[in-house]
Amino acid sequence: MDKKLFSDFFHRNLPSDMEECISLFAVFGGIDEAIDTGETIETLLLRHILEPYENHRERMMGPLHEEGLYTRLLQAVAVGDRRHHSAYRRARIGKERGAEAFEYLRYSGYLTLERSRETPLMRQHPKQKFKKEIERHKISHKLRFTTPFIRFWFAFVEPFSDSIRFGNFEPFMEHFHIHYNAFVGFTFEELCGLYIREILADRFDTNIIDSGSYWDREVEIDLFYDTDAGETWIGECKWTNHKVNKKELRHLEDKCLKLSLLPDKIFLFAKRGFSNELHHLKEPKLYLFSAEDLSVLTRGE
């Protein structure tokens, strides 16, 4: 995630608060035009995406040369868990062809790669056997979009291109209303990661040497950072309409237990804040942040 992209979006559109800013950025981040944040999301979608659909589609699809394989892969990444193996399966392409397609999409500015930090399976002796699900598991990297709008296009717009082209926006709108809130959650996660790199690293006077998320066969942690001081920072991001409570912290601690990990700092980020119980919890390595705390990312250098 690029700080300038987010900051420019904020100053160009001046949303009323960070919750609105993040929600709109998840859709329009990457479109270089002002939007009227006083309008409803439906009106903004109609004015800036659906009515100028053909202009956007020419820009989005032109570099793909009508190659269905590229489109299938982009749609698979947009709606899946972003792991490259599962994206290739969802797109119905093999590993080699998938890797070739990804390299083209990376070169063309659609996708980037986040490498897995999962360690390979270690056998105590060459003939040691594991359960089938463990033997079949393959370490998988994640594919990420370069801007929120590109991800939005392939998650919501391109799947409904036939009806949109003929002016029937209802299927798109229905799908949008069902999945929009969950969709914004990943953009929130990316911005929380940006906050750690841009703000918290300076606050704690350290340098980040490895950043991103962590995932393996059993565990997935939204934010996982290593510092040059030898510390490990972890975090979870919750884009929900209720306050995050102590249960979420315990769930994250259970994940650490599975990894035999003792994090030096734990960051929880929440759309609507935290329960009183969590606020009053006396854990010195725990830090709580709401969506509004991300407003510092909109300040100039």
N, C-alpha and C positions, 0 to 999 in steps of 0.2 A: 504494500500500500504506500502511495506517495503522499507525503504531507502537503506538498504544494497543491496537488489536485484537490485535496479536501479543503484546504484553506481558501483557495481560489473559488471553490464552489460556495463556501459560506459567504465570502465578501461580495460575490456577484449576486447572490439571491437573498441574503439576510433573513434567514428563517427565524421564527420567534424564540426557539430554544433548541437545545442539542438533540432532544428526542425527535423533533420535526426535521432537523438538519440531517441526522443519520438516516431516518426513514426515507427522505427524498434523495439523499446522496446514493443510497443503495440502488435507486432506479436511474437517476439522471447524472450521476457522477461520471464524467467523461464526455458529456454533451456540452459543447462550448457555446452556450446561449443562456440567457437569463430566463428564469421561470418565475411566475407570480406565486409566491408561497402563500398568499391569501386565498388562493383558489383551492377547490377540493382536488384530491388526488385523481379522481375520475376526469375532471376537466383538464388537468395537466397532462394526463396520459393521452387524451383525445387531441389536444392542441399540439403537443410536442413529439408524440410518437405515432399515434394511429393515423392522423390526417396527413402528416408528411412521411407516411410509411415507405413509399417508393424511394424517396431520397435516402432515408436511413438504410433501406435494404441494399441499394446500390453500393453504399459505402461499406456495409457489413459483409455483403456476400460477394462483391466484385473480386477481391483477392482470392476467393475460394474457387473461382473459375467453374462454378456450377458442379463442383466435385462433391457428390453426396457423402462420401466418406468423411470429409472434413466437417461437414455440417453435423453428421451423426455423432462424431466425436465431441464436438463443441457442445451439443445438446446433452450428451451423456455426462460431461464434466459439470455442466450447469445445474443438473438436477440430482446428481449422485453424490457419493461420499468423496469424490475428487481423487481417489486412489487410481493410479494409472491402470492397474490390472482390471479393476471392476469397470472402469470407463471403457476399456477396449471390449470387454464382454458385452456391456450394454450397447455399444455401438456396432457390435457384431463384426469385429475385425480382429485379426490375429496379432500376436505380440510384435512381430517384425514390421508388419504394415502399420500397426498402431504407432510404433516408435518413429517410423518415417513420417507419418501424418503429424505427430506431435512436433517433430523438428521443423516441419514446414510452418506450422501454426505458431511456434515460438519465433521463428525468423520473421514471420509476417506480423508479429505484434499482438497476437491474440492471447497467448498463454505463456506462463512461466512455470518453472519446476521447483518444488520444495522437496528436498531429499529426505528420506526417512532416516531416523537415528536409531532404528531398531537394530539390535545386534543379531548376526546370523545364529542359527541353531547350533549349539555346541554338543557334540557327542563325546561321552567318556571313552568310548572305543568305537572303531569304524563300523561294527555290526550292531551297535545299539539301535533299538527300535523305539519309536514313539507312537502315540495314538494316530489314527489316520488323519484326523483334522489338523494335527500338528505337522505331520509329514507333508501334507498337501499345502500348507501355508507358505506363501511367498512374500518376501519383503516387497512392499509397494511404495513408490514415491507418490507425491500428490501434485496435481496439475491445478494451477490457479490462473484466473483471468487477470489481464493487465489493468482493466478498469471495471467498475461496477456496471456501467451501461452495457458493455459487451456481454457480461454474464447475464444481465437482465434480458437482453435481446434473445439469447439462445435458450433461456429458461422459460420465458413467457411469450415472446412475440413470434419467433420463427415457427414454433410448433403450431401456431394458428394462422400461418401466412395465407393459406387458401381462403379462409373466411374473411380475414382482414382485408385482403386485396379486393374483395367484392363488397366491402362496406358493412359486413356483419361483424360487429365488435362484441356481441353478447358472449360467445364462448370464451373469448379472451378475458373479458371482465369477470366472468364467473370464476374462471381458474385463478385469476389474479386475487380476488377477494379471499379465496380459500387459502392460498399459499403465501400471500404477501408477508405477513408478520414473521413466519418462520424464515423466509428468504432474507429478510433484513438482518436476522441474527448473525449470519456469517460476515456481513459487512461490519457489524458492530465488533465482532471478534477481531477482524483485521485492524480496525481502528484502535482497539485496546492494545493489540500488539505494537502498533505504531506509538502509542502513548508510553509503553514501557521503554522502547528504544530511544524516543526523542525526549522524554521528560524524566522518567524515573531513573534512567542510567545517570543522568546529570545530578539528580537529587541525591543519589547514593554514591556519587563520585566514583563511578566505575565504568568500564567499557564492556559492551556486549560482544562476546566472541562467537556465540552460536544462538540463533533465534528461530522462532516459529512455533510449531506445535509438536506433540509427540503422539505416535500411534504404533500399536503392534497388534498381534492377534487378539489380545484380550482387553487392552487398555487404550483409551484415547484421552489426552489432556489438551485443552484448547491452547494454552500458552506454556512454553517450556524454553527457558533461557539460561545460558551459561555465561558467567562473567569472568573477566580476567583476574578477579580476586578469588577464583575457585568456588564461587557460590552458584547454586542452582535456584532459579526463581520459577515458580509455576503459577498458573492462574486459570480461572474459569470465567466464562462470560455468559450472562443470562439475559436474553432479550424477551422478558415476560412482563405481563401487566400486574404481577403481584410482587411484593417484596421478597427478596431472597432471605432464607432463614438458615439456621444452624445445620439443618439436614444437608444442605448443599456443600457446606464445608466438610462435614463428616464423609460425604460421598467422595470428595476429592482426596481426603486423607486415606480412604480405603484404596483408591487407585495407587497412591504412593506406596502403600503397604505391599501391594502386589508387585511393584517394581523394586522393592527394598530401597526406597528412596526417602531421604530425610531432607526436604527442601529447606533452604535458608530463608526464603521469603515466599509468602502465599498472597496472591492478589485475587480478589473477587471483584468483578465488574457487573453492575446490574442496571437495567433500564430504569427501574423505579425505586432503587434504594434497597435497604435492608431492614430486617426485623430488629426490634429493640434488644432482643436476646443476643443477636449477633453483634450489634453495636457495643453492648456492654461486656462482651466476652474479652477477657484479659489474656490475649495471646500475642506476645510482642512481635512475632514474625508475620502476623496477619494484617493486611491492608485492604480497606474497602473503598471502592470508587463507584460513583453513579455516572450515568450518561453525561450529566452536566459537567463533570470534571474534565471531559474531553474537549471542552471549549478552549482550553489552552493550546490545542493543536491548530486553532484558527488564527493565532497571533502571528504577526510577521516576524522575520528573523531578527 
